[in-house]
Amino acid sequence: MKLLCLSDLHRDCKVTKVKQQPVIDGLLEEHQPDVVVIAGDAHESNSSLNAFKGLSEAFKGYKVIFTLGNHEFFEKTPKQVLKHYQRKYDPDKYDVHCLDLIGHYDLDHVRFLGNVLWYDGSMSTLPMQNLYNWQGWADRLIDSGNFKYMDENDKCRKQIEASIKSTPEHMTKVLVTHCVPHQELNGHMRKLRSPWNAYSGVADYLTYLAEHGMEVDYSICGHTHWRIVGRVIGNTRCVNVGSEYWEIKHFILEV
């Protein structure tokens, strides 16, 4: 199965969409993937957006599996965002599927599972790092400052682990998250001691999964805008797609 892996499209305005569409069209024509996988931040926060319709149109009806990213949650609570996407989800009309809503999606021999995977602070590199102390860190906009990211991280982990445990033995497991599931997939801002690292993801989640008998075969992520491909952590082949806001990067993964 051929996966076209993307992340961080940030389709927030007409200009962005117009600039991106020729690139997307070219990728689809060249690779003709079985499925498009988007590791979060496909859009900016927009209460009127129908992401399923938009992605179906942008990707010409190809099957799309995506997760939400931190940018989809600005100015809202996580509960409000998930409720909005649940209302818009129409798999009979659009072949576009959000893992945050459904937990996992099975296609032939492959189970796609994952979600935004909110950070848990384990990647902190500076003393007393706190989400609300860092000027300019836009995630402070989530729920007007009441965003309890560690609680949300716990919900994400429980959903991921439930999907893994229910996976039939013969199926290949592909973990798709927005934030990174291991520190080796980080490098945020190209500075190991960046103040943003604490909010890049979870330092050793792939290790935790392996140690608890829940190892996945592949991991696809984004968020940090830092491209890391070919990394193998345990027995998990990993990709941080590494797109920038206006520069679409991609990776073709055969599973």
C-alpha positions in Angstrom: 0.0 0.0 0.0 1.4 3.4 -1.0 0.9 6.3 1.4 1.4 9.9 0.5 2.4 11.4 3.8 1.9 15.2 4.4 1.6 17.5 7.4 1.1 21.1 8.4 -0.8 22.4 5.3 -2.3 25.2 7.3 -5.0 25.8 4.7 -6.2 29.0 6.3 -7.0 31.3 3.4 -7.7 31.4 -0.3 -4.1 32.4 -1.2 -2.6 29.4 0.7 -5.0 27.0 -1.1 -4.3 28.5 -4.5 -0.5 28.2 -4.0 -0.8 24.6 -2.7 -3.1 23.2 -5.2 -0.7 22.8 -8.1 1.7 21.0 -5.8 -1.0 18.7 -4.5 -2.1 18.0 -8.1 1.4 17.1 -9.1 1.9 14.8 -6.2 -1.3 12.9 -6.9 -0.5 12.6 -10.6 3.1 11.4 -10.0 2.5 9.0 -7.1 -1.2 7.9 -7.4 -1.2 6.9 -3.8 -3.7 4.4 -2.2 -4.3 6.9 0.6 -3.2 10.4 1.6 -2.2 10.7 5.3 -2.1 14.2 6.9 -0.4 14.4 10.3 -2.3 17.4 11.7 -2.6 21.2 11.1 -4.4 20.6 7.8 -6.3 23.8 8.6 -6.3 26.8 10.9 -9.2 27.1 13.5 -12.4 28.0 11.7 -15.8 27.4 13.1 -17.5 27.4 9.7 -15.0 25.1 8.0 -16.0 21.7 6.5 -12.6 20.1 6.5 -14.0 16.9 5.0 -15.5 18.6 1.9 -12.4 20.8 1.5 -9.9 17.9 1.7 -12.0 15.8 -0.6 -12.0 18.5 -3.2 -8.3 19.3 -2.8 -7.2 15.7 -3.1 -9.6 14.9 -6.0 -11.6 12.2 -4.2 -8.6 10.2 -3.1 -9.0 8.6 0.3 -7.7 10.9 3.0 -6.9 10.0 6.6 -5.9 12.9 8.9 -5.5 14.0 12.5 -6.2 17.3 14.0 -3.3 19.6 15.1 -2.9 22.3 17.7 -3.8 25.0 15.2 -7.3 23.6 14.7 -8.1 24.3 18.4 -7.3 28.0 18.7 -10.0 30.1 20.5 -12.0 27.0 21.4 -12.1 24.1 23.8 -11.0 20.6 22.7 -14.5 19.5 23.3 -16.0 22.2 21.0 -13.5 21.3 18.2 -14.2 17.6 18.3 -18.0 18.3 18.4 -17.7 20.5 15.3 -15.7 17.9 13.4 -18.1 15.2 14.4 -21.0 17.1 13.0 -19.2 17.6 9.7 -18.0 14.0 9.3 -19.9 12.3 6.5 -17.9 9.2 5.3 -20.7 8.2 2.8 -20.2 11.6 1.1 -16.5 12.3 1.5 -13.8 9.6 1.7 -12.0 11.7 4.3 -11.6 10.4 7.9 -10.4 12.1 11.1 -8.6 9.7 13.5 -9.3 12.0 16.5 -13.0 11.2 16.0 -12.9 7.5 15.1 -9.8 6.2 16.8 -8.7 4.1 13.9 -9.4 3.3 10.3 -8.8 -0.1 8.7 -7.8 -0.4 5.1 -7.0 -3.9 3.8 -4.1 -5.1 5.9 -3.4 -1.8 7.5 -4.8 -0.1 10.6 -4.3 3.7 10.8 -4.6 5.0 14.4 -3.8 8.1 16.2 -4.8 11.7 17.0 -3.2 15.1 17.8 -1.3 13.5 20.7 -1.1 16.6 22.9 2.2 17.1 24.7 2.8 16.1 28.3 5.7 18.4 29.2 8.2 15.5 29.1 10.3 17.2 26.4 11.0 20.3 28.6 14.6 21.4 28.4 14.4 24.6 30.5 13.5 24.9 34.2 9.9 25.6 35.1 8.6 25.6 31.5 4.9 26.4 31.4 2.5 26.8 28.5 1.3 30.2 29.7 4.7 31.7 30.4 6.0 31.8 26.9 5.1 34.9 25.0 4.0 34.2 21.5 3.2 30.6 22.1 -0.2 30.6 20.3 -1.5 27.5 22.1 -2.3 29.8 25.0 -5.3 30.8 22.8 -7.0 27.4 23.3 -10.0 27.9 25.6 -8.9 31.4 26.7 -6.1 30.0 28.8 -7.8 27.1 30.5 -6.4 24.3 28.2 -5.3 21.4 30.4 -2.9 19.8 28.1 -1.8 17.0 30.3 -5.4 15.9 30.8 -5.9 16.0 27.0 -2.6 14.1 26.5 -4.0 11.4 28.7 -7.1 11.1 26.7 -5.1 10.9 23.5 -2.9 8.1 24.9 -5.9 6.1 26.1 -7.5 6.3 22.6 -4.3 5.3 20.9 -3.7 2.4 23.2 -7.2 1.1 22.9 -6.9 1.1 19.1 -3.6 -0.8 19.3 -4.9 -3.4 21.7 -7.9 -4.1 19.5 -5.9 -4.5 16.3 -6.1 -8.0 14.8 -2.7 -9.8 14.9 -2.2 -9.9 11.1 -2.6 -6.2 10.6 0.1 -3.6 10.1 -0.2 -0.7 12.6 0.5 2.9 11.4 0.5 5.5 14.1 -0.4 9.0 12.9 0.0 11.9 15.3 0.5 15.6 15.0 2.9 16.1 17.9 6.0 13.9 17.9 5.8 10.5 19.8 9.5 10.4 20.6 12.3 13.0 21.2 14.3 11.6 18.3 11.7 13.0 16.0 11.9 16.5 17.5 14.4 19.3 16.7 11.9 22.0 17.1 13.2 25.4 16.0 16.5 23.8 15.2 17.5 24.3 18.9 17.6 21.4 21.3 17.0 23.9 24.2 14.2 25.8 22.5 11.5 27.0 24.9 9.0 25.4 22.6 10.4 21.8 23.0 8.2 21.1 25.9 5.2 21.4 23.6 6.6 19.4 20.7 5.2 16.1 21.9 6.0 13.2 24.2 9.7 12.3 24.8 9.4 8.5 24.8 5.9 7.4 23.8 7.1 4.9 21.2 9.4 3.4 23.8 6.6 3.2 26.3 4.3 1.4 23.7 7.0 -1.1 22.9 7.8 -1.8 26.6 4.1 -2.5 27.2 3.6 -4.8 24.3 1.9 -2.2 22.1 4.7 -1.5 19.5 3.5 0.0 16.2 5.1 -0.7 12.8 5.2 2.8 11.5 4.9 6.3 13.0 4.1 9.5 11.0 4.1 12.9 12.6 4.6 16.6 11.9 4.1 19.8 14.1 7.8 20.8 14.5 8.3 21.7 10.8 11.5 19.7 11.1 12.0 16.9 8.6 13.3 13.6 10.0 12.9 10.5 7.8 14.4 7.1 8.0 14.7 7.0 11.8 14.0 3.6 13.3 13.0 3.6 17.0 12.9 0.0 18.4 11.2 -1.7 15.5 9.1 1.3 14.4 10.0 3.0 11.2 9.4 6.8 11.7 8.7 9.8 9.6 8.4 13.5 10.6 7.2 14.9 7.4 8.6 18.3 8.2 6.4 20.7 6.1 6.6 24.4 6.6 3.5 26.7 6.4 3.9 27.5 2.7 6.2 24.8 1.6 4.6 21.4 1.1 7.0 18.5 1.8 5.9 14.9 1.4 7.1 11.4 2.0 6.1 8.3 0.1 5.8 5.3 2.5 5.1 1.7 1.3 3.5 -0.4 3.9 
